[in-house]
Amino acid sequence: MADIALPTNPDAADAVWHAAGNEASLTLSGHFNAHTLGNGLWTRTRTAQTSWLGDSGTGKGLTIDLAQVSYLDGAGIAFLIDLQHAQETAGGQLVIHNLDQRYAPLIAQYQPINNLFPVPDSDHHDTKSTLIRVGQATEATVEDARNQIVFIGKLASALGWAARNPRQVRWNDFINVAVEAGVAALPIISLVAFLIGVILAFQSAIGLKQFGAETFVANLVSLSIFRELGPLMTAILFAGRSSAAFAAEIGTMTVNNEVDALVTGGIDPIRFLVLPRLLAGLLVAPILSIFSDLIGIFAASLTMLAYQVPFVTFYEAVLKTIHVNDIMSGLTKSLLFGLIVAGVGCLRGMQTGTGAAAVGLSATRAVVTSLILIVMVDGIFAYISYKTGF
């Protein structure tokens, strides 16, 4: 095969390719940097090498002569490494002659070259045993529970501090959070509570109609809404709206190192960020719960008009059924739910990691954790009510 000249700029860099059988040589001369290699020399050289190697380069050797190279920078080293990688991948060998000693350390930094091109593991699979995965999951759960307990202690300390120093609480933030979490939530709370009241009344009436006891729908629905469904549905909606919002707000500040800046400035982030949101949750949750109860009862009363149950009859049945204990039971649960939702949202926000998905992950974890704890607390409260009658 005749020599193949691969010129770019005659005054900058040249490459002469010669191949005969299983042996090939490449003579380089001139100035090799990103500009001279970017003019097509690199591409044409690799094209000639690929054509010579063919389907299999086993046993083929390439010799590169650098005697006439006047300058070689990082781009030139990358050019040589690319040629060497292509040669070894095809099963051939590459030898470099007449390399100036000043460039030898650059080449040595990238040896062995295989470390630069790790072979992808197409058969990768998780070799961890089930026991190891269960152990890791258990460890993560225990660690998360420990963090929650520590955070509860910090919240209790912050509430004690707020009781002793009410003037130092950031009440402006408290009002803003309460308005956003409370007033802004009224439309969705109204819609869900109304639908719950209508559905519960219809479903109860279907069963009681078989016994001619439609008038007792008011007793059943009012007791269910005041003691259970009102606080529970409000807490679920509150978690979906506010817990995620708290986690996203504080999480963004954590990612932007604003929380670290507060600590550096001597400001306690629990008192500065968490306390106003916690107090807002304690205030807003019971109010939203009472509002949800009233909307649900009103929706049920409208529904029962279709069953010829007058509004006055429904109203009197509610007054006879609902006692102070029923109302206080629902309010107590709503207080606990508000504390859980606000606290968990702030905790997940403080635990936000780094990366583009960190804030979204924190918001998701806040909602999931809030819902789990709400159901757990509701179950515990139901057992306590069963034993004490409260």
Buried (B, 14 or more C-beta within 10 A) or exposed (E): EEEBEBBBBEEBBBBBBBBEEEEBBBBBBBBBBEEBBEBBBBEBBBEBBEEBBEEEBEEBBBBBBBEEBEBBBEBBBBBBBBBBBBBBEBEBEBEBEEBEEEBEEBBEEBEEBEEEEEEEEEEEEEEEEEEEEEEEEEEEEEEBEEEBEEBEEBBEEBBEBBEEEEEEBBEEBBEEBBEBBBEEBBEEBBEBBBBBBBBBBBEBBEEBEEEEBBBBBBBBBBBBBBBBBBBBBBBBBBBBBBBBBBBBBBBBBBBEEEBEEBEEEEEBBBBBBBBBBBBBBBBBBBBBBBBBBBBBBBBBBBBBEEBEBEEEBBBEBBEEBBEEEBBEBBBBBBBBBBBBBBBBBBBBBBBBEEEEEBBBBBBBBBBBBBBEBBEEBBEEBBEEBEEEEE
